[in-house]
Amino acid sequence: MRQQILYLFLAFLVLPFTLDAQNKVPDFTQKSPYSTIYGHLYYLQNNSYNADEAAKVVYQAESPKKARQLAVKIKQVLDGKGLKVILSDLPRDSVYQDSLKRSRYVLFPRELPQVYVERYEGKWYYSQATMEVIPRLHQEVYPLGSDKLLKLMPRFGSNAFFGLFAWQWVGLLLLVFLACLIHLLLTKLLSLAIRALASTRLG
């Protein structure tokens, strides 16, 4: 439970930029891990948001809606865990292979080994294994439905105030409100329990 609360807190405080400081329009051909990952994340930034384009990185999704949802959730998991993709580290080789000679590139081997891209039919997509694990990872990072605020991001979260985006301030205020509410309830319950014990002893 403590780990879930920590993830929730970090999710609202971390800046929603999974890319390093580059904003040029990507060559979204998906011919390399670089092209696929950059294109995916570029089209989910506030100033270039296009979920339909980002969804192209999902291989053979059951529907366009499902592809969009999965593409968005991948980025949200990266953001929620505070993981930043450094573009210069991404392989640009179309036939890239890892140390085991697999056509596979893992974005964060230590922190998130379950999320990686693979080569299918000459193009790079997020793997089927990634697609299967993302819903669970997303639930772990955003417990209690806290991801609902993130769905407002394209319309509402692009305005920044004092270094944080609007949706982050809302999330932070909600956390403070919930903490105060829990404190108030616990204080009330403890007060009632003390009174009940005191009256029992007097009786």
N, C-alpha and C positions, 0 to 999 in steps of 0.2 A: 504493500500500500504506500509506504514511504517513497519507493522508487517511482510509482505512478504520479504522486504529487510533485516530485522533483521534475519529471518529464513535462508535466502540465505547466509548471512554473517556467521552465526553460522555453517551452513552445511559445509562450506569450512574450518572452523577453528577447529571444534571439531575433536578430534582424532577418527579414525574409529575403535574403539574397543568397542563393546557393552557388552563384557564379562569382569568380573573381572580377576585378574591375575592367571588364571588356564588354562593350555594348554594340559591336558591329553585327549586322545581320548575318546569320550563319549560312554556310553552304550546306543546306539541309538535304544532302543526297543519301545520307546514312551509309556511306561507303567506308566509314572507319568508326572506331569508338568515339573519336573526337567529334565527328560530324553528328552522330546520333545523340550523344550526351549534351553537347552544346546546344543543338537545335531544340531538344526537349526542354532544357532549362530556360533557354532564351524566350521561348514562347509561353513561359509561365511567370515571367517577370511582370511587374505591374505596368511598366511602360511599353510592353510589347506582348501583352497577353492575348493568346489565341489557342484555346484548348484543343480545337480541331487539329491544328498543326502539331501541337505537342503529342497528341494521341497517336501520331504515325509511328511512334517508337514501340507501340504495343503490337506484338505479332499475333495475327489471326484472332482478334478479340471477338467475343460472341455478338457484340453490337457496338456501334460508334459511341453510344452513351457509356458503355462499360469501359471502352478504351480510354475515353476522356477521364473517367473516374480514377482508373488505375494510374494514368499518367500524372494526374494531380496529386494522388496519394503518395506516389514515389517522392515527389519533390517535398511534400509536406513532412514526410518521415525524415528526409535529409535535413530540412530546416529545423524540425523539432528536436533533432539530436545535435544540432549545431555543427553540422558537417558542411564544409565549403569546398566546392570543386575548383581546383586550380587547372585552368585550361591548358597551360603549358605542360602539364603532366600527362595529358591524355594522348594515347597513341593515334597517330594519323595514318598508320599503315593499314591498307584495306585487308591485308591477309595477316594481320597481327595474331600471334599465338603467345600464350603464357608459358611458364617454365615447364608445364606438363604437355606442351604441344597441343593445347586446346584453343579453339577460336573463341576465346572468352577473356573479357576484361572486367575485373572487380574494382569498383570505384574506391571502396574503403575496406581493404582486406581485414584489418584489425577490428574496426568499429562495426562494420556492417557487411560481413562476408556473404550474406544471402542475396545481396543486390548486385547484379552484374549484367553486362550486355554480352550477347552472343551473335555469331554470324549465321544468318539463315538465308539461303538462296541469294548469296552475294551481297546482302545488306545486314547491317547491325541493328538488333532490337534488344530490348530488355528480355531476359530469358523467361522461359515458361516457369522455371522454379521461382524466379523473382515475382512473377504475377501471382503465384499461389501463396507466397508468404507475405506479400505486402498488406493484405487486409488485417492480418494478425499483428504485424508490426505497427500498423497505423493505429489500431485499437490500443496497443501498449503505450504508444507515444501520446495519444490524445484520448485519455479515458474520460468517462462521464459525458461523452458527446461534445467535448471542448472544441472539436474541429469545426463545429457549426459556424463559429466566428470567422474562420478562414474562408468560408464560402462567400463571404461578403467582400473579400479582399479586392477583386477586380473593380468593384464599384465604389468601395468605401475606404479601402486601406491604403490608397496611394498617397494620401496626405500625411506628411510627417510633422510632428511637433516635438521639439526638444530631443531630436534623435530617435524617436520611436514613431511608428506608424499608428494611425488612428485605431485600427483593430487591436493593436498591442496595448494601447492605453485602456481600451474597453475591457480587454481580458484581465489586465492588471487590477483595474477597479473592481471587476467582478470577484477576483480572488480575495481582495481586501474585504469586500462586502461579505463574502462567504465566511472568511476567517472571523470577522466581527460577529456575524450571526451565530456561528458555532460557539464562540466564546460566551456570548450572551446566554445561549441555551444551556451550556454546561454550567455557567454560574447560577442560573435559575435552579437547575436540577440539584446542584450541590447545596444550595441554600435550603431547598425543600427537604433534602435528605438530612441536613444538620438539624433543622427544626423538628423533623419527625423523631430523630434520635433523642433530642433534648426533651421533647414532651413525653417520650416513653420512659426516660429515666426519672422525670419528675413524678410521673404517675406511679 
